[in-house]
Amino acid sequence: SCLFVPSAQRKGMVITMKEALIYVGGEIDPAGVFPRPGADTLTIAADSGYRTAQTLGVTPKILLGDFDSLQDVPQAMEIVRFPAHKDYTDGQLALSLAIERGAQKITLIGGLGGRVDHTLSCLAMLEQLFRNGLCGCVCNGKNEVRYLRGPASAAVAADANYPYLSLIALDEALRNVTIEGCEYPLHAATILRREQFAISNRIIQKQAKITIGQGAAYLIRSGD
């Protein structure tokens, strides 16, 4: 379930990337749209994310954390245990492990809703992926979130499961923003962090094209 289209290609050959799915705590919509692991997909559950994986019918290959939120720790998989007093969250440790094991495309499943501090921490991991040159998103069945930093462009396919498209400025100013193929287009606009207005747009063509000249943003698809 990749937000950007088309698939990366070089000299006519599709580039395949090693994929990891990281299941974390948070609110999910089990009826929503989620990426499904293949045989070669690295699947990691971060502590209470094991329940997220279970809800979606997935048995992760690795279970990681201090297990303060998961009392009954199953043993039928690789267990990576950390002390309760540590500097990083279980989700951050799972992300580091996925990167160490060669994942190039990483999706965090869960992580949204519930406690705001955990939600913001989960979203911040998208910048870490970007700075490592990796593809990634956070999804919970109702939302898909990606990180962009200009100069950048993205194509987003129309999808009835995700009718809303939003662009949230993270830097003080997001400059030279163009949005095409949507109900509310923009051309060379500036979006200030304190005045977010690129919210709840709708794709009205087969795909939308978003271009950012300068600044960082979250690109979000949402369902009702």
C-alpha positions in Angstrom: 0.0 0.0 0.0 2.2 2.8 -1.3 1.1 6.3 -1.4 3.2 7.3 -4.4 2.7 6.2 -8.0 4.0 4.9 -10.3 6.4 2.3 -9.1 10.1 3.2 -9.2 11.6 2.0 -12.5 15.1 2.1 -13.9 15.8 1.1 -17.5 12.4 -0.6 -17.8 13.0 -2.8 -14.7 10.9 -2.5 -11.5 13.1 -1.9 -8.5 12.1 -4.2 -5.6 12.8 -3.1 -2.1 13.1 -5.3 1.0 9.9 -4.5 3.0 9.3 -4.4 6.7 5.9 -4.0 8.6 6.2 -2.7 12.1 3.1 -3.2 14.3 2.9 -0.7 17.1 0.2 0.3 19.7 -2.5 2.8 19.0 -6.0 2.8 17.5 -6.6 1.0 14.2 -9.7 0.3 12.1 -9.5 -3.4 11.4 -11.9 -3.0 8.5 -9.5 -0.5 6.9 -6.9 -1.0 4.2 -3.6 -2.4 5.4 -0.5 -3.8 3.6 -0.3 -7.6 3.9 3.0 -9.2 4.6 4.5 -11.5 2.0 6.7 -14.5 2.6 9.9 -12.3 2.5 8.4 -9.4 4.5 10.1 -8.6 7.8 7.4 -8.3 10.4 8.1 -6.8 13.8 5.7 -6.2 16.7 6.7 -3.5 19.2 5.4 -4.5 22.6 1.6 -3.9 22.6 1.8 -3.8 18.8 1.6 -7.6 19.1 -2.1 -7.1 19.8 -2.3 -4.8 16.7 -0.8 -7.6 14.6 -3.1 -10.2 16.1 -6.2 -8.1 15.3 -5.1 -8.1 11.7 -4.4 -11.8 11.7 -0.7 -11.5 11.5 1.9 -13.5 13.5 5.1 -11.3 13.5 8.5 -12.8 13.0 10.0 -10.7 15.8 8.5 -9.4 19.1 10.4 -6.6 20.6 10.2 -4.3 23.7 10.3 -4.0 27.4 6.8 -5.7 27.6 5.4 -3.2 30.1 2.2 -3.2 28.0 2.2 -6.9 27.1 2.0 -9.2 30.1 1.8 -12.6 28.4 4.8 -12.7 26.0 4.4 -15.5 23.4 7.6 -17.5 22.7 6.9 -18.9 19.2 9.0 -16.2 17.5 12.2 -14.3 17.9 12.1 -12.2 21.1 14.2 -9.1 21.5 13.9 -7.8 25.1 14.9 -4.4 26.4 14.9 -2.9 30.0 11.9 -0.8 31.0 14.2 2.2 31.7 15.6 3.1 28.3 16.1 6.2 26.2 14.0 5.1 23.1 10.4 3.9 22.7 9.7 0.4 21.6 8.6 1.7 18.2 11.9 3.5 17.7 13.8 0.4 18.6 11.8 -1.6 16.2 12.5 0.9 13.4 16.2 0.7 14.2 16.1 -3.1 14.0 14.3 -3.0 10.7 16.9 -0.7 9.3 19.7 -2.9 10.7 18.2 -5.9 9.0 18.2 -4.2 5.6 14.6 -3.0 5.2 14.3 -0.3 2.5 10.5 0.2 2.6 9.0 0.4 6.1 5.4 0.8 7.1 4.4 1.4 10.7 0.9 0.1 11.4 -0.9 1.7 14.3 0.7 4.5 16.2 -2.1 7.0 15.6 -4.9 8.0 18.0 -4.8 7.5 21.7 -2.0 9.4 23.5 -0.9 12.5 21.5 2.8 12.1 22.6 3.0 8.6 21.2 1.3 9.8 18.0 3.7 12.6 17.5 6.7 10.4 18.3 5.5 7.8 15.7 5.1 10.5 13.0 8.5 11.9 13.8 10.1 8.5 12.8 9.1 9.3 9.2 11.8 11.9 9.1 14.3 9.4 10.4 13.4 7.1 7.5 13.7 10.0 5.0 17.1 11.0 6.3 18.2 7.3 5.9 17.1 7.5 2.3 14.3 5.0 2.9 10.6 4.8 1.9 8.1 4.7 4.7 4.6 5.6 6.0 2.4 5.3 9.0 -1.1 3.9 8.6 -4.0 2.8 10.9 -6.7 1.8 8.4 -8.2 5.3 8.4 -5.0 7.4 7.6 -1.8 7.1 5.7 1.0 9.6 6.5 4.2 10.2 4.7 7.0 12.8 5.1 8.1 15.1 2.3 10.9 17.6 2.2 11.3 20.0 -0.6 12.3 20.2 -3.3 10.1 17.2 -3.8 7.1 16.0 -5.7 4.6 13.2 -5.2 1.8 11.6 -7.2 -1.2 10.3 -5.2 -3.7 7.9 -6.9 -7.4 8.5 -6.3 -8.7 5.9 -3.9 -12.3 5.6 -2.6 -10.9 4.3 0.7 -9.0 7.6 1.2 -11.1 10.5 -0.2 -9.3 13.2 1.7 -5.8 14.6 1.0 -4.0 17.0 3.4 -0.6 18.7 3.4 0.6 19.7 6.9 3.5 22.2 7.1 6.2 21.1 9.6 8.7 24.0 9.1 7.7 27.6 9.8 6.9 28.0 6.1 6.3 25.6 3.3 7.1 27.4 0.1 6.3 27.1 -3.6 3.6 24.5 -3.1 1.6 23.3 -6.1 -1.3 20.9 -5.9 -3.0 19.7 -9.1 -5.8 17.2 -9.7 -7.7 18.2 -6.6 -10.9 20.1 -5.8 -8.8 22.9 -4.2 -5.7 23.4 -6.3 -2.7 25.5 -5.3 -0.1 27.2 -7.5 3.3 28.3 -6.0 1.6 28.9 -2.7 3.1 29.4 0.8 1.7 27.5 3.7 2.6 28.7 7.2 2.9 26.3 10.1 0.6 28.5 12.2 -1.9 28.8 9.4 -2.6 25.3 8.0 -5.1 25.5 5.2 -4.3 22.6 2.8 -6.6 20.3 4.7 -9.4 17.9 3.6 -8.8 18.4 -0.1 -10.3 15.8 -2.5 -8.7 14.2 -5.6 -11.0 14.8 -8.6 -8.8 13.3 -11.3 -7.1 9.9 -11.6 -4.3 11.2 -9.5 -3.1 14.3 -7.7 0.3 15.8 -8.1 1.9 17.7 -5.2 5.1 19.7 -5.5 7.0 21.4 -2.7 9.8 23.8 -3.4 11.1 24.3 0.2 10.2 23.0 3.6 9.0 19.8 5.3 5.5 18.5 5.4 3.3 15.5 6.2 1.3 14.3 3.2 -1.8 12.6 4.6 -4.6 10.5 3.0 -7.6 10.0 5.2 -10.9 8.1 5.2 -14.2 8.9 6.8 
